């Protein structure tokens, strides 16, 4: 009993605490290191509670970085012990704790996910977690029924969590999970459970599986997963919203067959409202999903997105303090401004504001990636037929493009060159005037310099641009 209390104390202390975990690793008792003592307590002849608690201690120390994930005490002792706890022979409480601890242990490590997935038929073993309470009619004892229902929730939550961890990175494991009996139906049912914890775990599991291109095209389509997902997104608490909206981002990729029906069910409005959230993760997901939605979309969808967002909100997002929000918003703009007719159409209605936004970012204190993305947006605008003029009549922007052509960073130079190439392309109307104006600005001199560059990409691009002048 005394050892159990000490063990429980350590398991609480070490959880998400690198400092304590690092200290514990080096503690020795009678010449034996503490982790070695924990490993002895994992043995099958020890009481189950002791095995579980020492597994939790080792798991916490591993997740806190004090024990390596490939250490034999994790791979050969802790992981197998936790898988054992998931088996039918164990009590319901033990199965819940075993699965949740294992989910935490393997959550971020691909190798541990692979090892767990092939240990003792774990994936099939977890399917049993969904079979409680077995038959309600046979249970006359009301207390017992109450106990079983509570555990039924906990078991489902634990199984979903463990499936989510198992399927986080590996395509083959995801396939095995989805092929487990009625798995997709179970997830879909999980999304509408009364217990918020089960709902959250089911969404997590769905998110993990939605990283698979193959499954998005097949199982996700067969089970119309998007319907319950859109329902979950209506007034859910933030922690569910974050995971559900991440899943939606994957369902909106251009190859996903769910993209059309999601659009028809009012997703644009929902996502635009997420971009106004106080919660950073929700802002990122809202704009990310819109960016995916706009990729190679038809003009109507693009116009709907711009209408839904409003110019005011677009500026708000472009001045967001978080670089992820900014990058995704620029990605959205870039996707909106692709294919000529769309570029011209959008710039004819929102041109002034978009040019203002671009100027703001090129003048601001931003990293290379942000500036590169912004110059790529300019290059897209320069590809429009009528949109070009918005750049050609804006001397401020032209000076900025010239400045970035001589920048010390090759990525920015290349992006600026794309703008110039699109402006001076010979076969297009008015190219002569544009070429003359840019020559007077000294662009040709810079092109000559760049055609001698040691960077092969820059060199090629400059030579191609110079040929437009000679043609």
Secondary structure, DSSP 8 states (H G I E B T S, - for coil): -HHHHHHHHHHHHHTT-HHHHHHHHT-EETTEEHHHHHHHTTSTTS-HHHHHHHHHHHHHHHHTTSS-TT-HIIIIIIHHHHHHHTSTTS-HHHHHHHHHHHHHHHTT-HHHHHHHHTSTTHHHHHHGGGS-S--GGG---HHHHHHHHHHHHHHHHHHHHHHHHHTSS-HHHHHHHHTSTTHHHHHHHHTT-S-HHHHHHHHHHHHHHTT-HHHHHTHHHHTTHHHHHHHHHTT--HHHHHHHHHHHHHHTSTT-THHHHHHHTTHHHHHHHHTT-SSHHHHHHHHHHHHHHHTT--HHHHHHHHHHHHHHHHHHHHT-S-HHHHHHHHHHHHHHS-SHHHHHHHHHHHHHHHHHHHHHHHHS---HHHHHHHHHHHHHHHTSSSTHHHHHT-HHHHHHHHHHHT-S-HHHHHHHHHHHHHHH-TTSTTHHHHHHHHHHTTHHHHHHHHTT-SSHHHHHHHHHHHHHHH-
